[in-house]
Amino acid sequence: MSTEMNVPPRMSRYYQITVEGKIDANWSDWLDGMQFVSWQESDGRHMTTLSGVLADQAALRGLLIRLWDLNLILRSLQQGDPTKMSKFK
């Protein structure tokens, strides 16, 4: 019996992650250097979209754990080509 697993190669990928809450730009280094855009919804809720390239799934998991540690609510996560993804606010 083979013990080899079909594991995809490590690949950097572009992500856009939107959370409910406002993140100060000072957190950029702690959050893997992601770019931030924050805005306020008409109902008063603050939203932040983080965008940038992460090295692999482990880096994505680490970032999501940090957002969880900040007690932010995950609204969306998109992965893809930055030139084809919808622009955030």
RODOPA-279280 format. One record per residue (C-alpha): residue in three letters; x, y, z. Coordinates in pm, 1 decimal, always signed. Each point is the difference from the previous one (the first is absolute). Example, Ala and Ser with C-alpha at 12.3 -4.5 7.8 and 13.67 -1.06 7.14 Angstrom:
BEGIN
<rec><code>Ala</code><X>+1230.0</X><Y>-450.0</Y><Z>+780.0</Z></rec>
<rec><code>Ser</code><X>+137.0</X><Y>+344.0</Y><Z>-66.0</Z></rec>
//
This chain:
BEGIN
<rec><code>Met</code><X>+0.0</X><Y>+0.0</Y><Z>+0.0</Z></rec>
<rec><code>Ser</code><X>+137.9</X><Y>+340.8</Y><Z>-98.5</Z></rec>
<rec><code>Thr</code><X>+32.4</X><Y>+263.0</Y><Z>+271.3</Z></rec>
<rec><code>Glu</code><X>+42.9</X><Y>+287.0</Y><Z>-247.2</Z></rec>
<rec><code>Met</code><X>-262.4</X><Y>+269.4</Y><Z>+17.5</Z></rec>
<rec><code>Asn</code><X>-112.5</X><Y>+208.8</Y><Z>-293.5</Z></rec>
<rec><code>Val</code><X>+100.6</X><Y>+338.4</Y><Z>+144.7</Z></rec>
<rec><code>Pro</code><X>-15.7</X><Y>+306.2</Y><Z>-224.9</Z></rec>
<rec><code>Pro</code><X>+321.5</X><Y>+199.8</Y><Z>-31.5</Z></rec>
<rec><code>Arg</code><X>+50.0</X><Y>+303.9</Y><Z>+219.1</Z></rec>
<rec><code>Met</code><X>-132.2</X><Y>+300.8</Y><Z>-186.5</Z></rec>
<rec><code>Ser</code><X>-34.1</X><Y>+363.4</Y><Z>+87.7</Z></rec>
<rec><code>Arg</code><X>-351.9</X><Y>+124.7</Y><Z>-55.2</Z></rec>
<rec><code>Tyr</code><X>-177.0</X><Y>+335.1</Y><Z>+11.2</Z></rec>
<rec><code>Tyr</code><X>-278.3</X><Y>+36.4</Y><Z>+256.9</Z></rec>
<rec><code>Gln</code><X>-265.6</X><Y>+256.2</Y><Z>+92.7</Z></rec>
<rec><code>Ile</code><X>-140.0</X><Y>-46.2</Y><Z>+349.1</Z></rec>
<rec><code>Thr</code><X>-280.8</X><Y>+219.0</Y><Z>+131.9</Z></rec>
<rec><code>Val</code><X>-71.0</X><Y>+21.4</Y><Z>+371.3</Z></rec>
<rec><code>Glu</code><X>-247.6</X><Y>+190.5</Y><Z>+210.3</Z></rec>
<rec><code>Gly</code><X>+199.5</X><Y>+246.5</Y><Z>+205.7</Z></rec>
<rec><code>Lys</code><X>+267.2</X><Y>+260.8</Y><Z>-48.7</Z></rec>
<rec><code>Ile</code><X>+367.6</X><Y>-96.0</Y><Z>-9.8</Z></rec>
<rec><code>Asp</code><X>+261.1</X><Y>+267.1</Y><Z>+56.2</Z></rec>
<rec><code>Ala</code><X>+282.4</X><Y>+14.6</Y><Z>-256.7</Z></rec>
<rec><code>Asn</code><X>+248.9</X><Y>-64.5</Y><Z>+284.3</Z></rec>
<rec><code>Trp</code><X>-108.0</X><Y>-365.9</Y><Z>-11.1</Z></rec>
<rec><code>Ser</code><X>+124.1</X><Y>-51.4</Y><Z>-358.3</Z></rec>
<rec><code>Asp</code><X>+329.1</X><Y>-168.2</Y><Z>+95.1</Z></rec>
<rec><code>Trp</code><X>-172.9</X><Y>-232.0</Y><Z>+248.2</Z></rec>
<rec><code>Leu</code><X>-252.9</X><Y>-87.5</Y><Z>-269.4</Z></rec>
<rec><code>Asp</code><X>+258.0</X><Y>-114.7</Y><Z>-258.3</Z></rec>
<rec><code>Gly</code><X>+36.3</X><Y>+341.0</Y><Z>-167.6</Z></rec>
<rec><code>Met</code><X>-351.1</X><Y>-4.0</Y><Z>-144.5</Z></rec>
<rec><code>Gln</code><X>-140.3</X><Y>+326.5</Y><Z>-138.8</Z></rec>
<rec><code>Phe</code><X>-306.6</X><Y>+139.2</Y><Z>+182.6</Z></rec>
<rec><code>Val</code><X>-299.7</X><Y>+202.3</Y><Z>-111.0</Z></rec>
<rec><code>Ser</code><X>-257.8</X><Y>+91.9</Y><Z>+266.6</Z></rec>
<rec><code>Trp</code><X>-340.1</X><Y>+161.8</Y><Z>-34.2</Z></rec>
<rec><code>Gln</code><X>-321.1</X><Y>+50.7</Y><Z>+191.4</Z></rec>
<rec><code>Glu</code><X>-326.4</X><Y>-153.0</Y><Z>-120.9</Z></rec>
<rec><code>Ser</code><X>-320.7</X><Y>+205.7</Y><Z>-2.0</Z></rec>
<rec><code>Asp</code><X>-114.0</X><Y>-186.7</Y><Z>+313.5</Z></rec>
<rec><code>Gly</code><X>+313.7</X><Y>+115.1</Y><Z>+186.4</Z></rec>
<rec><code>Arg</code><X>+197.5</X><Y>-327.3</Y><Z>-13.2</Z></rec>
<rec><code>His</code><X>+369.4</X><Y>+29.4</Y><Z>-78.2</Z></rec>
<rec><code>Met</code><X>+136.2</X><Y>-235.5</Y><Z>-266.8</Z></rec>
<rec><code>Thr</code><X>+357.1</X><Y>-71.6</Y><Z>-109.1</Z></rec>
<rec><code>Thr</code><X>+128.6</X><Y>-180.3</Y><Z>-307.5</Z></rec>
<rec><code>Leu</code><X>+350.8</X><Y>-142.7</Y><Z>+11.3</Z></rec>
<rec><code>Ser</code><X>+166.3</X><Y>-87.2</Y><Z>-328.5</Z></rec>
<rec><code>Gly</code><X>+333.0</X><Y>-144.3</Y><Z>-101.0</Z></rec>
<rec><code>Val</code><X>+202.0</X><Y>-307.5</Y><Z>-81.5</Z></rec>
<rec><code>Leu</code><X>+45.8</X><Y>-281.1</Y><Z>+250.9</Z></rec>
<rec><code>Ala</code><X>+265.7</X><Y>-267.2</Y><Z>-43.8</Z></rec>
<rec><code>Asp</code><X>-220.9</X><Y>-305.5</Y><Z>+51.3</Z></rec>
<rec><code>Gln</code><X>-295.4</X><Y>-149.3</Y><Z>+187.4</Z></rec>
<rec><code>Ala</code><X>+194.7</X><Y>+4.3</Y><Z>+327.3</Z></rec>
<rec><code>Ala</code><X>+47.8</X><Y>+376.3</Y><Z>-33.5</Z></rec>
<rec><code>Leu</code><X>-372.0</X><Y>+42.1</Y><Z>-72.4</Z></rec>
<rec><code>Arg</code><X>-89.1</X><Y>-205.7</Y><Z>+306.8</Z></rec>
<rec><code>Gly</code><X>+237.8</X><Y>+205.1</Y><Z>+213.9</Z></rec>
<rec><code>Leu</code><X>-155.5</X><Y>+324.3</Y><Z>-122.3</Z></rec>
<rec><code>Leu</code><X>-352.6</X><Y>-124.9</Y><Z>+66.1</Z></rec>
<rec><code>Ile</code><X>+101.8</X><Y>-101.6</Y><Z>+352.1</Z></rec>
<rec><code>Arg</code><X>+139.3</X><Y>+350.2</Y><Z>+62.2</Z></rec>
<rec><code>Leu</code><X>-325.2</X><Y>+156.8</Y><Z>-120.5</Z></rec>
<rec><code>Trp</code><X>-186.9</X><Y>-236.8</Y><Z>+232.7</Z></rec>
<rec><code>Asp</code><X>+233.5</X><Y>+104.0</Y><Z>+285.6</Z></rec>
<rec><code>Leu</code><X>-101.8</X><Y>+362.1</Y><Z>-68.0</Z></rec>
<rec><code>Asn</code><X>-365.5</X><Y>-112.0</Y><Z>+38.3</Z></rec>
<rec><code>Leu</code><X>-91.2</X><Y>+113.9</Y><Z>-353.0</Z></rec>
<rec><code>Ile</code><X>-291.9</X><Y>-151.3</Y><Z>-190.1</Z></rec>
<rec><code>Leu</code><X>+95.0</X><Y>-155.3</Y><Z>-335.1</Z></rec>
<rec><code>Arg</code><X>-234.4</X><Y>+126.2</Y><Z>-273.5</Z></rec>
<rec><code>Ser</code><X>+169.4</X><Y>-136.8</Y><Z>-311.8</Z></rec>
<rec><code>Leu</code><X>+314.7</X><Y>-163.1</Y><Z>-131.7</Z></rec>
<rec><code>Gln</code><X>+89.6</X><Y>-2.4</Y><Z>-368.6</Z></rec>
<rec><code>Gln</code><X>+302.5</X><Y>-148.2</Y><Z>-171.9</Z></rec>
<rec><code>Gly</code><X>+101.3</X><Y>+73.2</Y><Z>-355.6</Z></rec>
<rec><code>Asp</code><X>+165.3</X><Y>+227.3</Y><Z>-248.5</Z></rec>
<rec><code>Pro</code><X>+9.3</X><Y>+358.4</Y><Z>+134.3</Z></rec>
<rec><code>Thr</code><X>-59.3</X><Y>+144.3</Y><Z>-349.0</Z></rec>
<rec><code>Lys</code><X>-323.7</X><Y>-198.6</Y><Z>-36.9</Z></rec>
<rec><code>Met</code><X>-138.8</X><Y>+37.6</Y><Z>+351.4</Z></rec>
<rec><code>Ser</code><X>-258.9</X><Y>+263.0</Y><Z>+80.6</Z></rec>
<rec><code>Lys</code><X>+140.2</X><Y>+311.7</Y><Z>+158.1</Z></rec>
<rec><code>Phe</code><X>-97.3</X><Y>+58.2</Y><Z>+360.6</Z></rec>
<rec><code>Lys</code><X>-120.6</X><Y>+328.4</Y><Z>+142.0</Z></rec>
//
